[in-house]
Every structure is written in C-alpha cells, then in structure tokens.
Amino acid sequence: MLNFTYSSLINASVETVWQFHERPDILDLLTPPWQPVTVIRREGGLGVGAISEFRLSLAGIPVRWIATHIECQPNRLFVDEQTTGPMKSWIHRHEFIDENGRTRLTDAIAYEIPGGWLAEFFLGWWVDARLKDMFRYRHDVTKTECEKF
C-alpha cells in the first residue's frame, strides 16, 4: 500500500473552504486542464453515498473511475473510495482543520497499484509525481477562490 499526502494553509474559514467543495461544479474547477480526465457526473454532494464518476484516458485507453463517499463530517472531513477504476484500491481523505481562523486543507490517499509490490516499486514514483502535480493545482485553485471572500 502506498500513501500520498498534500497539505496547505488557506486564509479562509473552514466553513468557506467546505462550502467551496460543495459547489456543483467543483470537480470541473479542480480538474487540472492538462489531465486527460472528463467529469461524467457528481451526485449527492459531499455526504455518505455521494458518487463522482470520471472518464480517464490511460495511454489512450478510456477508463471509467467511480468514487463513492464513505464518510462525511460537515466542516471537518469527507472520505471517498474507488468503487470502479484503475487502482487495486484507493481511499481519499479530505480534511479541513481550523488553524486560528484559517484552514489547513489536507488530502491523504492510501492506494494500491494493480500488479503488487513490483508494480508499486516501478510505478509508485510516477503516480506520486502525478498526484503532487494534481493536488498542487487543486489547492492553488481552492486558495485563490476561497481567499476572495
């Protein structure tokens, strides 16, 4: 199992950052334009049972990815789990922590690449680099949008 974490401090309240994540167009806003990802649907907001569906292109091959929310504590955290997709397993925890009126936003992902330890050894660095690029973009967008208020 591999782990990835990305965290940043946003100069906005937890409520503001949480509300930003509740936007119906949030997945479109947070998807980096260079990634071969299409948002297909988002149902249920951030609550337990919510579903997000994407179509990825991996080496030109279309891949369906569905994530289902398995935990939600408003203004604190939500967790989604891959139910269909390219990974053997994927659990993504989104945390919102108050730090003196600002928000510590942390994305933590525990995942397994299909193919076992050998695949993780050879591909883990590449997946980690892609995640770092994606979450740097997501946090920058979140910071820019939430600090406007």
C-alpha positions in Angstrom: 0.0 0.0 0.0 1.3 3.4 -0.9 0.4 6.7 0.7 0.3 10.3 -0.5 -0.4 13.5 1.4 -0.7 17.1 0.3 -1.5 19.9 2.7 -1.8 23.7 2.5 -2.9 26.6 4.7 -5.8 28.7 3.3 -6.5 32.1 4.6 -10.3 31.5 4.9 -12.5 29.8 7.4 -13.2 26.1 7.4 -16.9 26.9 6.6 -15.8 28.9 3.5 -13.5 26.1 2.3 -16.1 23.4 2.9 -18.8 25.4 1.1 -16.4 25.8 -1.9 -16.1 22.0 -2.0 -19.9 21.7 -2.0 -20.2 23.6 -5.3 -21.9 21.6 -8.0 -19.1 22.4 -10.5 -16.3 21.6 -8.0 -14.9 18.7 -9.9 -14.7 20.7 -13.1 -12.9 23.5 -11.2 -10.4 21.2 -9.5 -9.5 19.0 -12.5 -6.2 20.3 -14.0 -6.7 21.2 -17.6 -3.7 19.1 -18.7 -5.1 15.9 -17.3 -6.9 13.5 -19.7 -10.0 13.4 -17.4 -13.6 14.1 -18.1 -16.1 14.6 -15.3 -19.2 12.4 -16.1 -21.4 13.0 -13.1 -21.5 14.1 -9.4 -24.4 13.1 -7.3 -25.1 13.6 -3.6 -22.8 16.5 -2.7 -20.2 15.5 0.0 -22.4 13.2 2.1 -22.1 9.5 2.6 -23.2 7.7 -0.6 -22.3 10.6 -2.9 -20.9 9.5 -6.2 -18.4 11.0 -8.6 -17.7 9.5 -12.0 -14.9 10.3 -14.3 -13.5 9.0 -17.6 -9.8 8.9 -17.8 -7.5 8.2 -20.7 -4.6 6.0 -19.8 -2.2 5.6 -22.7 -5.2 6.4 -25.0 -7.4 3.8 -23.4 -10.7 5.1 -21.8 -11.0 4.0 -18.2 -14.1 4.6 -16.0 -13.5 5.7 -12.4 -16.2 5.9 -9.8 -15.6 7.1 -6.3 -18.2 6.8 -3.5 -18.2 8.8 -0.3 -18.0 6.5 2.7 -17.7 9.1 5.5 -18.7 12.7 6.0 -18.4 15.0 9.0 -19.5 18.5 7.8 -16.8 21.2 8.1 -14.4 18.5 9.2 -13.8 15.8 6.6 -15.1 13.6 3.9 -13.7 10.3 2.5 -14.2 8.7 -0.8 -13.3 5.2 -2.0 -12.8 4.0 -5.5 -15.6 1.5 -6.4 -14.6 1.2 -10.0 -11.3 2.2 -11.6 -7.7 1.6 -12.4 -6.3 1.1 -8.9 -6.5 -2.1 -6.9 -7.6 0.1 -4.0 -8.0 3.9 -3.4 -9.2 5.7 -0.3 -9.0 9.5 -0.3 -9.5 11.5 2.9 -10.2 15.3 2.7 -9.6 17.1 6.0 -10.5 20.7 6.9 -8.9 21.8 10.2 -9.2 25.3 11.7 -5.9 27.0 12.5 -6.6 30.3 14.1 -9.4 31.2 11.6 -7.5 29.8 8.6 -8.0 26.3 7.2 -5.5 23.5 7.0 -6.6 21.5 4.0 -5.1 18.1 3.8 -5.7 15.4 1.1 -4.4 12.0 2.2 -4.6 9.0 -0.2 -3.9 5.3 0.6 -3.8 3.3 -2.6 -2.6 0.1 -4.3 -1.5 -0.2 -7.9 -2.6 -3.4 -9.7 0.3 -5.8 -10.0 1.5 -5.9 -6.4 4.8 -4.7 -5.0 6.7 -4.9 -8.2 4.2 -2.5 -9.9 4.4 -0.3 -6.9 8.1 -0.3 -7.0 8.3 0.7 -10.7 5.2 2.9 -10.9 4.8 4.3 -7.4 7.1 7.3 -8.1 5.3 8.2 -11.3 1.8 8.0 -9.6 3.2 10.1 -6.7 4.5 12.8 -9.1 1.1 13.0 -10.9 -0.7 13.3 -7.6 1.6 16.0 -6.4 1.0 18.0 -9.7 -2.7 17.5 -9.4 -3.1 18.4 -5.7 -0.8 21.4 -6.1 -3.2 22.7 -8.8 -6.3 21.8 -6.7 -5.0 23.6 -3.6 -3.9 26.6 -5.6 -7.4 26.9 -7.1 -9.1 26.4 -3.7 -6.8 29.0 -2.1 -7.4 31.5 -4.9 -11.2 31.1 -4.8 -11.7 30.9 -1.0 -9.4 33.8 -0.2 -11.5 36.1 -2.4 -14.0 36.4 0.4 
